[in-house]
Amino acid sequence: MAARDEVRLKISRESARLFLANGIADTSGDAIAAAAGVSTRTVWRHFANKENCIEPVLAVSIQRFARILDEWPLDQALEDHLRVAMPLDGEASALIADGVIAVRLVALCGKEPAIRCVWLEAYHALEVRVQDVVARRANRSSLDFDVRLCAATIVAAIRVLDEGISVAAVTEERSYTSADLVALMSDAIRTAATLPICDPIAVGIYHLWGGGSVRAKRD
């Protein structure tokens, strides 16, 4: 991770902890800077306002899931891929800790518009990534309306599921196994997908679609 990204993530973690402990209104930029061990000027160099400070820590798990979908083999079913790729076994403890913080923040989305705004922006970034995944599996351009619609519905389903799990984990102290999460995520994506992308795709002759990205023809 680049030094700039490390600083941003450090500030983000401390701002999240302060928001959770004291609330957004009662947390100042100076307090965030002190907790992160940087100058207030450094905080504002990296973030436009204090609310945006939580974006990196909120985005960690979303970006990880984007990478998981990016690596989804064409000839593998959704469930089979997620069963191997989703579990956090072997992941760094910092990533797991960030995930716990994110869950607590997401559980507040309904009450804190500022958190929800940052959360929705992070999911917009995921939607852009998912468009490419859908395009690759559907052998279509990522600019096609049907591809964009499919990506949008999938990401909306993931977001709704993520929010529901977070609220249940925080308010009801529910716990989820890796198998639970894989099943829930697979069902959500299958339900939302408007194109047939979830099952294995027979890979035939490869060709280049506009933009130079490789697409695989179905047999």
Rosetta blueprint (number, residue, H / E / L):
1 M L
2 A L
3 A H
4 R H
5 D H
6 E H
7 V H
8 R H
9 L H
10 K H
11 I H
12 S H
13 R H
14 E H
15 S H
16 A H
17 R H
18 L H
19 F H
20 L H
21 A H
22 N H
23 G L
24 I L
25 A L
26 D L
27 T L
28 S L
29 G H
30 D H
31 A H
32 I H
33 A H
34 A H
35 A H
36 A H
37 G L
38 V L
39 S L
40 T H
41 R H
42 T H
43 V H
44 W H
45 R H
46 H H
47 F L
48 A L
49 N L
50 K L
51 E H
52 N H
53 C H
54 I H
55 E H
56 P H
57 V H
58 L H
59 A H
60 V H
61 S H
62 I H
63 Q H
64 R H
65 F H
66 A H
67 R H
68 I H
69 L H
70 D H
71 E L
72 W L
73 P L
74 L L
75 D L
76 Q L
77 A L
78 L H
79 E H
80 D H
81 H H
82 L H
83 R H
84 V H
85 A H
86 M L
87 P L
88 L L
89 D L
90 G L
91 E L
92 A L
93 S H
94 A H
95 L H
96 I H
97 A H
98 D H
99 G H
100 V H
101 I H
102 A H
103 V H
104 R H
105 L H
106 V H
107 A L
108 L L
109 C L
110 G L
111 K L
112 E L
113 P H
114 A H
115 I H
116 R H
117 C H
118 V H
119 W H
120 L H
121 E H
122 A H
123 Y H
124 H H
125 A H
126 L H
127 E H
128 V H
129 R H
130 V H
131 Q H
132 D H
133 V H
134 V H
135 A H
136 R H
137 R H
138 A H
139 N L
140 R L
141 S L
142 S L
143 L L
144 D L
145 F H
146 D H
147 V H
148 R H
149 L H
150 C H
151 A H
152 A H
153 T H
154 I H
155 V H
156 A H
157 A H
158 I H
159 R H
160 V H
161 L H
162 D H
163 E H
164 G H
165 I H
166 S H
167 V H
168 A H
169 A H
170 V H
171 T H
172 E L
173 E L
174 R L
175 S L
176 Y L
177 T L
178 S H
179 A H
180 D H
181 L H
182 V H
183 A H
184 L H
185 M H
186 S H
187 D H
188 A H
189 I H
190 R H
191 T H
192 A H
193 A L
194 T L
195 L L
196 P L
197 I L
198 C L
199 D L
200 P L
201 I L
202 A L
203 V L
204 G L
205 I L
206 Y E
207 H E
208 L E
209 W L
210 G L
211 G L
212 G L
213 S L
214 V E
215 R E
216 A E
217 K L
218 R L
219 D L
